[in-house]
Amino acid sequence: MRIIGSRKSALSCAILSSILLCALIQVNPSSADPDYWPTEGWLTSTPEEQGMSSSKLQEMMDYIESDYYIIHSIVVVRNGYIVWEEYPSTGYGEDTLHLLFSVTKSFTSCLTGIAIDQGYIGGVSERMLSFFPNRTVENLEGGKEEITLENLLMMRSGMFWDESSAPYDSPENGIYHINREDGLQWCLDLPMVAEPGQLWHYNTGSSHILSGVIHSATGSSTLDFATENLFGPLGITNVIWGRDMGTTYKGGFDLQLTPRDMAKFGLLYLNGGLWDGCQIVSSSWVETSTSSLTRLNDDQGYGYQWWTMPEVGVFHASGLYGQGIFVSPDEDIVFVLTAGISPSQHGLEHRLMTDYVLEAVAEEEAPPPSDDGGDSSPRGIPGFPEVATIIGASIGLILIFRRKN
Protein backbone atom coordinates (compact mmCIF):
# COMPACT_ATOMS: atom_id res chain seq x y z
CA MET A 1 0.00 0.00 0.00
CA ARG A 2 2.80 2.38 0.74
CA ILE A 3 4.32 1.71 -2.63
CA ILE A 4 0.99 2.33 -4.37
CA GLY A 5 0.44 5.52 -2.38
CA SER A 6 3.92 6.68 -3.26
CA ARG A 7 3.20 6.05 -6.93
CA LYS A 8 -0.04 8.01 -6.64
CA SER A 9 1.77 10.94 -5.10
CA ALA A 10 4.52 10.82 -7.69
CA LEU A 11 2.01 10.67 -10.53
CA SER A 12 0.02 13.52 -9.01
CA CYS A 13 3.16 15.65 -8.79
CA ALA A 14 4.06 14.73 -12.35
CA ILE A 15 0.65 15.88 -13.59
CA LEU A 16 0.96 19.15 -11.70
CA SER A 17 4.51 19.71 -12.93
CA SER A 18 3.57 18.99 -16.55
CA ILE A 19 0.65 21.40 -16.52
CA LEU A 20 2.69 24.16 -14.93
CA LEU A 21 5.51 23.54 -17.41
CA CYS A 22 3.12 23.89 -20.33
CA ALA A 23 1.95 27.18 -18.86
CA LEU A 24 5.47 28.52 -18.78
CA ILE A 25 6.45 27.56 -22.33
CA GLN A 26 6.50 30.56 -24.63
CA VAL A 27 5.37 29.89 -28.18
CA ASN A 28 7.29 31.83 -30.82
CA PRO A 29 4.72 33.06 -33.32
CA SER A 30 7.32 33.56 -36.07
CA SER A 31 8.32 29.88 -35.90
CA ALA A 32 5.23 28.84 -37.85
CA ASP A 33 5.51 28.12 -41.56
CA PRO A 34 4.48 31.06 -43.76
CA ASP A 35 0.94 31.04 -45.14
CA TYR A 36 2.35 31.31 -48.67
CA TRP A 37 5.53 32.23 -50.54
CA PRO A 38 5.60 35.28 -52.84
CA THR A 39 7.45 33.52 -55.67
CA GLU A 40 4.72 34.43 -58.15
CA GLY A 41 3.74 37.66 -56.44
CA TRP A 42 3.11 39.31 -53.09
CA LEU A 43 -0.13 39.25 -51.14
CA THR A 44 -1.12 42.40 -49.28
CA SER A 45 -2.73 43.02 -45.92
CA THR A 46 -3.62 45.94 -43.70
CA PRO A 47 -1.06 46.85 -41.04
CA GLU A 48 -3.60 46.15 -38.27
CA GLU A 49 -4.26 42.64 -39.56
CA GLN A 50 -0.56 41.92 -39.09
CA GLY A 51 -0.21 43.67 -35.75
CA MET A 52 1.07 47.08 -36.88
CA SER A 53 -0.26 50.61 -36.58
CA SER A 54 -1.20 52.27 -39.86
CA SER A 55 -1.22 55.66 -38.14
CA LYS A 56 2.42 55.25 -37.13
CA LEU A 57 3.40 54.28 -40.67
CA GLN A 58 1.52 57.32 -41.96
CA GLU A 59 3.53 59.41 -39.50
CA MET A 60 6.63 58.09 -41.27
CA MET A 61 5.35 59.33 -44.61
CA ASP A 62 4.44 62.72 -43.09
CA TYR A 63 7.95 63.00 -41.65
CA ILE A 64 9.49 62.22 -45.05
CA GLU A 65 7.31 64.80 -46.78
CA SER A 66 7.80 67.51 -44.19
CA ASP A 67 11.60 67.30 -44.41
CA TYR A 68 11.63 66.96 -48.22
CA TYR A 69 13.56 63.69 -48.26
CA ILE A 70 13.80 62.22 -51.76
CA ILE A 71 12.33 58.77 -51.28
CA HIS A 72 11.56 56.61 -54.32
CA SER A 73 9.93 53.61 -52.66
CA ILE A 74 8.99 52.17 -49.29
CA VAL A 75 7.85 48.58 -48.79
CA VAL A 76 7.03 47.13 -45.36
CA VAL A 77 6.45 43.39 -45.05
CA ARG A 78 5.22 41.67 -41.91
CA ASN A 79 4.42 37.98 -41.53
CA GLY A 80 5.07 37.61 -45.24
CA TYR A 81 2.48 40.19 -46.35
CA ILE A 82 3.06 43.66 -47.77
CA VAL A 83 1.35 45.91 -45.25
CA TRP A 84 2.63 49.27 -46.51
CA GLU A 85 3.85 50.31 -49.94
CA GLU A 86 4.48 53.84 -51.14
CA TYR A 87 6.17 55.40 -54.18
CA PRO A 88 6.40 59.08 -53.23
CA SER A 89 8.47 60.20 -56.23
CA THR A 90 7.16 60.55 -59.76
CA GLY A 91 8.38 57.89 -62.15
CA TYR A 92 8.76 55.10 -59.61
CA GLY A 93 6.48 52.10 -59.07
CA GLU A 94 6.46 48.47 -58.04
CA ASP A 95 7.89 47.36 -61.41
CA THR A 96 10.62 50.03 -61.61
CA LEU A 97 14.19 48.76 -61.51
CA HIS A 98 16.41 50.67 -59.10
CA LEU A 99 20.16 50.78 -58.64
CA LEU A 100 21.01 49.11 -55.35
CA PHE A 101 24.54 50.50 -55.05
CA SER A 102 26.23 48.70 -52.13
CA VAL A 103 23.17 46.62 -51.27
CA THR A 104 24.70 44.51 -54.07
CA LYS A 105 27.38 43.36 -51.62
CA SER A 106 24.88 41.36 -49.57
CA PHE A 107 23.78 39.50 -52.72
CA THR A 108 27.41 38.69 -53.52
CA SER A 109 27.83 37.40 -49.98
CA CYS A 110 24.79 35.16 -50.41
CA LEU A 111 26.12 33.77 -53.69
CA THR A 112 29.45 33.01 -51.99
CA GLY A 113 27.55 31.03 -49.36
CA ILE A 114 25.60 29.13 -52.01
CA ALA A 115 28.83 28.26 -53.83
CA ILE A 116 30.23 26.90 -50.56
CA ASP A 117 27.03 24.96 -49.84
CA GLN A 118 27.21 23.35 -53.29
CA GLY A 119 30.86 22.38 -52.94
CA TYR A 120 32.32 24.76 -55.50
CA ILE A 121 34.29 26.49 -52.74
CA GLY A 122 35.86 24.59 -49.85
CA GLY A 123 35.04 27.23 -47.25
CA VAL A 124 35.83 30.74 -46.09
CA SER A 125 39.37 29.74 -45.14
CA GLU A 126 40.28 29.26 -48.82
CA ARG A 127 43.01 31.63 -50.00
CA MET A 128 41.94 34.43 -52.34
CA LEU A 129 44.77 33.97 -54.84
CA SER A 130 44.10 30.24 -55.23
CA PHE A 131 41.11 31.13 -57.44
CA PHE A 132 43.21 33.09 -59.93
CA PRO A 133 46.09 30.81 -60.97
CA ASN A 134 46.19 32.26 -64.49
CA ARG A 135 46.57 35.87 -63.37
CA THR A 136 49.82 37.60 -62.52
CA VAL A 137 49.18 39.59 -59.35
CA GLU A 138 51.35 42.47 -58.19
CA ASN A 139 52.31 43.60 -54.67
CA LEU A 140 52.45 40.13 -53.13
CA GLU A 141 54.47 41.36 -50.17
CA GLY A 142 52.78 42.19 -46.86
CA GLY A 143 50.74 39.00 -46.56
CA LYS A 144 48.58 39.17 -49.70
CA GLU A 145 49.05 35.44 -50.32
CA GLU A 146 47.47 34.78 -46.91
CA ILE A 147 44.22 36.67 -47.60
CA THR A 148 41.22 34.36 -47.18
CA LEU A 149 37.67 34.62 -48.42
CA GLU A 150 36.61 35.38 -44.87
CA ASN A 151 38.97 38.36 -44.83
CA LEU A 152 37.24 39.64 -47.97
CA LEU A 153 33.75 39.00 -46.60
CA MET A 154 34.53 40.79 -43.33
CA MET A 155 36.26 43.79 -44.95
CA ARG A 156 39.55 42.73 -43.34
CA SER A 157 41.72 41.97 -46.38
CA GLY A 158 44.41 44.48 -45.42
CA MET A 159 44.58 45.81 -48.98
CA PHE A 160 44.57 49.53 -49.72
CA TRP A 161 41.23 51.04 -50.70
CA ASP A 162 39.88 54.57 -51.07
CA GLU A 163 36.43 55.51 -52.36
CA SER A 164 35.72 58.52 -50.17
CA SER A 165 38.46 61.11 -50.49
CA ALA A 166 37.92 61.82 -54.21
CA PRO A 167 34.89 61.91 -56.53
CA TYR A 168 33.80 58.65 -58.15
CA ASP A 169 34.95 59.88 -61.55
CA SER A 170 38.47 60.55 -60.26
CA PRO A 171 41.36 58.12 -60.82
CA GLU A 172 42.07 58.52 -57.10
CA ASN A 173 38.84 56.66 -56.35
CA GLY A 174 38.78 52.87 -56.52
CA ILE A 175 35.29 52.83 -58.07
CA TYR A 176 36.71 54.68 -61.09
CA HIS A 177 39.00 51.75 -61.92
CA ILE A 178 36.32 49.08 -61.48
CA ASN A 179 34.16 50.99 -63.96
CA ARG A 180 36.84 51.77 -66.55
CA GLU A 181 39.18 48.78 -66.80
CA ASP A 182 39.60 45.15 -65.81
CA GLY A 183 38.46 46.00 -62.30
CA LEU A 184 39.14 42.53 -60.94
CA GLN A 185 42.80 42.70 -61.94
CA TRP A 186 43.13 46.23 -60.58
CA CYS A 187 41.70 45.18 -57.21
CA LEU A 188 43.93 42.10 -57.00
CA ASP A 189 47.00 44.26 -57.66
CA LEU A 190 46.33 46.70 -54.81
CA PRO A 191 49.13 47.02 -52.22
CA MET A 192 48.80 45.82 -48.65
CA VAL A 193 48.54 48.30 -45.79
CA ALA A 194 47.87 45.85 -42.94
CA GLU A 195 48.10 42.16 -42.18
CA PRO A 196 45.03 40.17 -43.32
CA GLY A 197 42.39 40.06 -40.60
CA GLN A 198 43.98 42.82 -38.55
CA LEU A 199 42.05 45.93 -39.63
CA TRP A 200 38.41 46.53 -40.57
CA HIS A 201 38.23 48.89 -43.53
CA TYR A 202 35.27 49.28 -45.89
CA ASN A 203 36.47 47.99 -49.25
CA THR A 204 34.27 47.64 -52.33
CA GLY A 205 37.25 46.08 -54.08
CA SER A 206 36.97 43.06 -51.77
CA SER A 207 33.36 42.57 -52.84
CA HIS A 208 34.38 42.78 -56.48
CA ILE A 209 37.05 40.13 -55.94
CA LEU A 210 34.39 37.86 -54.40
CA SER A 211 32.42 38.11 -57.65
CA GLY A 212 35.56 36.99 -59.48
CA VAL A 213 35.91 34.09 -57.04
CA ILE A 214 32.33 32.97 -57.74
CA HIS A 215 33.01 33.05 -61.49
CA SER A 216 36.29 31.16 -61.13
CA ALA A 217 34.94 28.52 -58.74
CA THR A 218 31.63 27.75 -60.44
CA GLY A 219 32.55 28.26 -64.09
CA SER A 220 29.49 30.48 -64.47
CA SER A 221 29.31 34.23 -64.47
CA THR A 222 28.07 35.73 -61.22
CA LEU A 223 24.78 36.70 -62.89
CA ASP A 224 24.22 33.25 -64.44
CA PHE A 225 24.98 31.58 -61.10
CA ALA A 226 22.60 33.96 -59.34
CA THR A 227 19.86 33.41 -61.92
CA GLU A 228 19.98 29.63 -61.49
CA ASN A 229 20.46 29.43 -57.73
CA LEU A 230 18.98 32.60 -56.22
CA PHE A 231 16.91 34.80 -58.51
CA GLY A 232 15.16 31.94 -60.30
CA PRO A 233 13.93 30.10 -57.19
CA LEU A 234 12.65 33.39 -55.71
CA GLY A 235 10.78 34.30 -58.89
CA ILE A 236 13.03 37.29 -59.63
CA THR A 237 13.20 37.75 -63.40
CA ASN A 238 13.70 41.48 -63.92
CA VAL A 239 17.42 41.98 -63.24
CA ILE A 240 20.21 44.17 -64.56
CA TRP A 241 23.78 43.77 -63.27
CA GLY A 242 26.73 45.75 -64.58
CA ARG A 243 30.19 44.37 -65.39
CA ASP A 244 33.69 45.80 -65.40
CA MET A 245 35.70 46.06 -68.63
CA GLY A 246 37.10 42.60 -67.99
CA THR A 247 33.54 41.18 -67.91
CA THR A 248 33.46 40.45 -64.15
CA TYR A 249 30.10 41.39 -62.67
CA LYS A 250 30.51 44.15 -60.10
CA GLY A 251 30.33 42.42 -56.76
CA GLY A 252 30.07 45.59 -54.74
CA PHE A 253 27.52 47.68 -56.67
CA ASP A 254 25.58 48.10 -59.93
CA LEU A 255 22.85 45.48 -59.38
CA GLN A 256 19.33 46.66 -60.25
CA LEU A 257 16.11 45.13 -58.89
CA THR A 258 12.57 46.24 -58.13
CA PRO A 259 11.69 47.10 -54.51
CA ARG A 260 9.36 44.08 -54.29
CA ASP A 261 12.16 41.77 -55.41
CA MET A 262 14.50 43.37 -52.89
CA ALA A 263 11.88 42.44 -50.27
CA LYS A 264 11.98 38.82 -51.46
CA PHE A 265 15.70 38.71 -50.71
CA GLY A 266 15.05 40.12 -47.25
CA LEU A 267 12.32 37.52 -46.67
CA LEU A 268 14.74 34.76 -47.68
CA TYR A 269 17.16 35.86 -44.97
CA LEU A 270 14.33 36.39 -42.48
CA ASN A 271 13.53 32.69 -42.96
CA GLY A 272 17.11 31.54 -42.51
CA GLY A 273 17.79 30.92 -46.20
CA LEU A 274 14.66 28.78 -46.68
CA TRP A 275 12.24 29.43 -49.54
CA ASP A 276 9.13 27.36 -50.17
CA GLY A 277 10.65 24.15 -48.81
CA CYS A 278 14.04 24.66 -50.50
CA GLN A 279 17.15 25.66 -48.57
CA ILE A 280 18.53 28.26 -51.01
CA VAL A 281 21.50 29.08 -48.76
CA SER A 282 22.34 27.33 -45.51
CA SER A 283 20.88 28.67 -42.28
CA SER A 284 24.36 28.64 -40.75
CA TRP A 285 25.58 30.97 -43.51
CA VAL A 286 22.69 33.35 -42.91
CA GLU A 287 23.30 33.33 -39.16
CA THR A 288 27.03 34.00 -39.48
CA SER A 289 26.64 36.56 -42.26
CA THR A 290 24.18 38.65 -40.26
CA SER A 291 26.01 38.47 -36.93
CA SER A 292 28.10 41.31 -35.53
CA LEU A 293 31.43 39.69 -36.33
CA THR A 294 32.97 43.16 -36.05
CA ARG A 295 31.43 45.56 -33.55
CA LEU A 296 32.05 49.00 -35.02
CA ASN A 297 30.34 50.96 -32.23
CA ASP A 298 27.49 50.57 -29.75
CA ASP A 299 24.84 50.74 -32.47
CA GLN A 300 26.49 49.15 -35.47
CA GLY A 301 28.27 45.97 -36.44
CA TYR A 302 29.35 44.12 -39.57
CA GLY A 303 29.16 40.49 -40.66
CA TYR A 304 29.74 38.97 -44.10
CA GLN A 305 28.80 42.00 -46.25
CA TRP A 306 25.79 42.73 -44.02
CA TRP A 307 25.46 45.56 -41.50
CA THR A 308 23.92 44.94 -38.09
CA MET A 309 22.03 47.00 -35.53
CA PRO A 310 22.62 44.77 -32.49
CA GLU A 311 20.77 46.97 -30.01
CA VAL A 312 17.47 46.38 -31.82
CA GLY A 313 18.10 42.94 -33.31
CA VAL A 314 18.13 44.14 -36.92
CA PHE A 315 20.48 43.41 -39.81
CA HIS A 316 20.49 45.21 -43.15
CA ALA A 317 21.97 45.62 -46.60
CA SER A 318 22.83 49.25 -47.22
CA GLY A 319 23.65 51.29 -50.31
CA LEU A 320 24.62 54.82 -51.29
CA TYR A 321 21.89 57.48 -51.50
CA GLY A 322 19.56 55.65 -49.12
CA GLN A 323 19.04 52.13 -50.49
CA GLY A 324 18.32 49.49 -47.89
CA ILE A 325 16.88 46.09 -47.00
CA PHE A 326 16.25 45.91 -43.25
CA VAL A 327 15.32 42.65 -41.54
CA SER A 328 13.96 42.18 -38.02
CA PRO A 329 13.66 38.45 -37.26
CA ASP A 330 12.14 39.14 -33.84
CA GLU A 331 9.27 41.14 -35.34
CA ASP A 332 9.01 39.18 -38.62
CA ILE A 333 9.56 42.39 -40.61
CA VAL A 334 11.30 43.25 -43.87
CA PHE A 335 11.64 46.96 -44.66
CA VAL A 336 12.80 48.07 -48.11
CA LEU A 337 13.78 51.59 -49.03
CA THR A 338 15.05 53.10 -52.27
CA ALA A 339 15.92 56.76 -52.41
CA GLY A 340 18.00 59.61 -53.72
CA ILE A 341 19.07 61.28 -50.48
CA SER A 342 22.44 62.97 -50.18
CA PRO A 343 25.31 61.29 -48.30
CA SER A 344 24.95 63.95 -45.60
CA GLN A 345 21.44 62.62 -44.89
CA HIS A 346 22.56 59.05 -44.37
CA GLY A 347 21.18 57.69 -41.17
CA LEU A 348 17.65 58.47 -42.29
CA GLU A 349 17.15 54.80 -43.19
CA HIS A 350 17.99 53.71 -39.66
CA ARG A 351 15.65 56.28 -38.14
CA LEU A 352 12.77 55.18 -40.34
CA MET A 353 13.33 51.60 -39.24
CA THR A 354 13.69 52.23 -35.51
CA ASP A 355 11.43 55.25 -34.97
CA TYR A 356 8.55 54.31 -37.24
CA VAL A 357 8.53 50.73 -38.58
CA LEU A 358 9.47 49.03 -35.31
CA GLU A 359 7.46 51.55 -33.32
CA ALA A 360 4.41 50.69 -35.44
CA VAL A 361 4.59 47.21 -33.90
CA ALA A 362 5.08 48.55 -30.39
CA GLU A 363 2.07 50.87 -30.69
CA GLU A 364 -0.24 48.18 -32.01
CA GLU A 365 0.81 45.68 -29.34
CA ALA A 366 0.63 48.11 -26.39
CA PRO A 367 -1.98 47.03 -23.80
CA PRO A 368 -5.05 49.29 -23.47
CA PRO A 369 -5.11 51.59 -20.44
CA SER A 370 -6.96 50.38 -17.36
CA ASP A 371 -10.47 51.86 -16.94
CA ASP A 372 -10.28 51.94 -13.15
CA GLY A 373 -6.93 53.69 -13.01
CA GLY A 374 -5.35 50.68 -11.30
CA ASP A 375 -2.39 48.60 -12.33
CA SER A 376 -2.94 47.64 -15.98
CA SER A 377 0.06 45.33 -16.29
CA PRO A 378 -0.88 41.89 -17.63
CA ARG A 379 -1.51 39.13 -15.14
CA GLY A 380 0.02 35.72 -15.61
CA ILE A 381 1.87 34.82 -18.79
CA PRO A 382 0.84 36.31 -22.15
CA GLY A 383 -0.98 33.81 -24.33
CA PHE A 384 -1.95 31.52 -21.45
CA PRO A 385 -4.53 31.45 -18.61
CA GLU A 386 -3.47 33.03 -15.37
CA VAL A 387 -1.15 30.89 -13.30
CA ALA A 388 -3.60 30.85 -10.38
CA THR A 389 -6.25 29.34 -12.63
CA ILE A 390 -3.83 26.69 -13.85
CA ILE A 391 -2.81 25.77 -10.33
CA GLY A 392 -6.45 25.50 -9.27
CA ALA A 393 -7.28 23.26 -12.21
CA SER A 394 -4.22 21.13 -11.51
CA ILE A 395 -5.19 20.57 -7.88
CA GLY A 396 -8.69 19.63 -8.96
CA LEU A 397 -7.36 17.02 -11.35
CA ILE A 398 -5.13 15.57 -8.67
CA LEU A 399 -8.03 15.26 -6.20
CA ILE A 400 -10.22 13.57 -8.82
CA PHE A 401 -7.42 11.16 -9.66
CA ARG A 402 -6.78 10.25 -6.03
CA ARG A 403 -10.53 9.77 -5.33
CA LYS A 404 -10.87 7.33 -8.24
CA ASN A 405 -7.89 5.34 -7.05
URVENJO-V774905 format. One record per pair of residues at least 24 apart in sequence whose C-alpha atoms are under 8 Angstrom apart, sorted by the first residue. I is the first residue (numbers start at 1). GAP is how many residues later the second one is. D is the distance in Angstrom with one decimal. If there is no record, write none. Layout:
i->[I;I]
gap->[GAP;GAP]
d->[D;D]
This chain:
i->[8;12;12;15;15;16;16;16;16;19;19;20;20;20;23;23;23;23;23;24;30;30;30;30;34;34;35;36;36;37;37;37;38;38;38;39;39;39;39;40;42;42;42;43;43;44;44;44;45;45;45;46;46;47;47;48;50;50;50;51;51;51;52;52;52;52;52;52;53;53;53;53;54;55;56;56;56;56;56;57;57;57;57;59;60;60;69;70;70;70;71;71;71;71;71;72;72;72;72;73;73;73;73;73;74;74;74;74;74;75;75;75;75;75;75;76;76;76;76;76;77;77;77;77;78;78;78;78;79;79;80;80;94;94;94;95;95;95;96;96;96;97;97;97;97;97;97;98;98;98;98;98;99;99;99;99;100;100;100;100;100;100;100;100;100;100;101;101;101;101;101;101;101;102;102;102;102;102;102;102;103;103;103;103;103;103;103;103;104;104;104;104;104;104;105;105;105;105;105;105;105;106;106;106;106;108;108;108;108;108;109;109;109;109;109;110;110;111;111;111;111;112;112;113;113;113;114;114;114;114;115;115;115;117;117;120;120;121;123;124;124;124;125;125;128;131;131;131;132;132;135;137;137;137;138;138;138;138;139;139;139;139;140;141;142;142;142;142;143;143;143;144;144;146;147;147;148;149;150;151;151;152;152;152;152;153;153;153;153;153;153;154;154;154;154;154;154;154;155;155;155;155;155;155;156;156;156;156;156;156;157;157;157;157;157;158;158;158;158;158;158;158;158;158;158;159;159;159;159;159;160;160;160;160;161;161;161;161;161;162;174;175;178;178;178;179;179;179;180;180;181;181;181;182;182;182;182;182;183;183;183;183;183;184;184;184;184;184;184;200;204;204;205;206;207;207;207;208;208;208;208;209;210;211;211;211;211;212;212;215;221;221;222;222;223;229;230;233;233;234;234;234;236;259;259;259;262;262;263;263;263;263;266;266;266;266;267;267;269;270;270;270;270;270;270;290;291;312;321;322;322;322;323;324;326;331;331]
gap->[394;386;389;379;383;375;378;379;382;371;375;367;370;371;358;361;362;364;367;357;49;300;301;302;45;46;45;44;240;43;238;239;42;196;226;194;195;196;197;195;39;40;218;38;39;37;38;39;36;37;38;37;38;36;37;316;28;29;33;310;313;314;308;309;310;311;312;313;307;308;310;311;306;305;300;301;303;304;307;27;299;300;303;297;292;296;272;269;270;271;266;267;268;269;270;265;266;267;268;186;263;264;265;266;185;261;262;263;264;184;185;188;260;261;262;257;258;259;260;281;186;256;257;258;253;254;255;256;253;254;187;252;164;165;166;163;164;165;161;162;163;141;142;159;160;161;162;158;159;160;161;240;155;156;157;158;153;154;155;156;157;219;220;223;224;238;151;152;153;154;218;219;222;150;151;152;215;216;217;218;149;150;214;215;216;220;221;222;147;148;149;150;151;215;102;146;147;148;200;201;212;198;199;200;211;99;102;103;143;144;44;101;180;195;196;171;176;103;114;115;119;98;102;168;169;172;115;166;167;168;99;102;103;164;165;97;98;96;26;24;25;26;24;25;85;82;85;86;81;84;50;48;51;52;50;51;52;53;50;51;52;53;51;51;50;51;52;53;49;52;53;48;52;50;49;50;48;61;154;45;46;54;55;57;58;53;54;57;150;151;152;46;139;140;148;149;150;151;45;46;47;48;51;150;40;41;42;43;44;45;38;39;40;42;49;34;35;36;37;38;39;40;41;42;43;31;32;33;34;35;30;31;32;33;29;41;42;43;44;41;31;29;66;67;72;64;65;66;64;65;63;64;65;62;63;64;65;66;25;61;62;63;65;24;25;28;60;62;64;94;47;48;47;46;43;44;45;41;42;43;44;42;41;37;38;39;40;36;37;33;27;28;26;27;26;51;50;42;47;30;31;41;25;77;78;79;63;74;62;71;72;73;59;60;61;68;60;67;58;57;58;59;62;63;64;25;24;42;25;24;26;27;26;25;27;27;30]
d->[7.1;5.6;7.8;7.5;7.6;7.7;5.6;7.4;7.7;7.4;7.0;7.9;7.1;7.4;7.6;6.4;7.8;7.4;7.7;7.3;7.6;7.7;7.9;6.4;7.3;6.7;7.8;7.7;8.0;7.6;7.3;6.1;8.0;7.8;7.4;7.5;5.2;4.7;7.8;6.1;6.8;6.9;8.0;5.5;6.4;5.1;4.6;5.9;5.9;6.1;5.0;5.2;7.6;4.9;7.0;7.4;6.4;6.8;7.6;6.2;5.9;6.8;5.1;4.6;7.8;7.3;5.2;7.7;4.8;6.5;6.3;5.2;7.3;8.0;6.2;7.7;7.3;5.3;7.8;7.7;6.2;6.6;6.4;7.5;6.9;5.9;6.4;5.9;5.3;5.5;7.7;6.4;4.3;6.2;7.2;7.6;5.4;4.8;7.1;7.0;7.7;5.7;5.2;6.8;7.8;7.5;5.7;4.8;6.8;7.1;7.3;7.5;5.8;5.0;6.7;7.2;6.0;4.7;6.5;7.8;7.6;5.5;5.0;6.3;7.7;5.6;4.6;6.6;5.6;6.8;7.4;7.9;6.5;6.5;6.5;5.8;7.9;8.0;7.8;5.5;7.8;7.7;7.7;5.7;4.9;4.5;7.6;5.1;5.5;5.9;7.5;7.4;6.2;6.0;4.5;7.0;6.8;6.5;5.7;5.7;7.2;6.1;7.9;6.1;7.9;7.8;7.4;4.4;5.5;6.8;4.9;5.7;7.3;5.6;4.8;7.8;7.6;6.0;4.1;6.4;7.8;7.0;4.9;4.8;4.8;6.9;6.6;7.6;6.6;5.5;5.0;6.9;5.7;7.8;6.1;6.0;4.7;6.6;5.7;7.8;7.7;7.7;5.2;5.8;6.0;7.1;7.1;6.5;5.7;7.5;7.0;7.9;7.9;6.4;6.0;7.1;8.0;7.5;7.8;6.7;7.7;7.3;6.4;6.4;7.5;6.2;7.7;7.2;5.2;7.5;7.0;7.8;7.2;7.0;6.8;5.6;5.8;6.4;7.9;6.6;4.9;4.9;6.1;6.3;7.7;6.0;6.1;6.8;7.9;7.3;7.9;7.6;6.3;5.4;7.5;4.7;7.4;7.8;6.1;6.7;5.3;7.3;7.7;7.4;5.7;7.5;7.3;6.6;7.4;6.0;6.7;6.7;7.4;6.9;5.6;8.0;7.9;7.6;7.8;6.5;5.7;5.1;6.9;8.0;7.3;7.3;7.2;7.9;7.7;4.7;5.8;7.5;7.7;7.8;7.2;6.0;5.2;6.5;5.6;5.7;5.7;6.0;6.9;7.8;6.0;4.8;6.5;5.5;4.8;6.3;7.6;4.9;6.1;7.8;7.3;5.6;5.6;4.5;5.4;4.8;6.8;7.1;6.4;8.0;7.8;6.2;5.7;4.2;5.7;6.9;6.1;5.8;5.7;5.7;7.9;7.9;5.8;7.9;7.2;7.6;7.4;7.8;5.8;7.8;7.7;7.9;5.4;7.0;6.8;6.2;6.4;4.8;6.6;6.0;4.9;4.2;7.5;7.9;7.8;5.7;6.9;6.8;7.7;6.5;5.9;6.8;7.8;7.3;6.8;7.8;7.9;5.3;7.2;7.9;8.0;5.0;4.9;7.7;5.5;4.1;5.4;7.1;6.5;7.0;6.4;6.8;4.9;6.2;7.7;7.9;7.5;7.4;7.7;6.2;7.1;7.1;6.8;7.9;7.9;6.9;7.9;7.3;6.2;6.6;7.4;7.2;6.9;6.9;7.0;6.5;7.2;6.1;6.2;7.1;6.3;5.9;7.8;6.5;7.8;6.4;7.3;5.7;7.1;7.9;7.6;6.1;8.0;7.9;7.3;6.6;7.6;6.4;8.0;7.2;7.5;7.9;7.8]
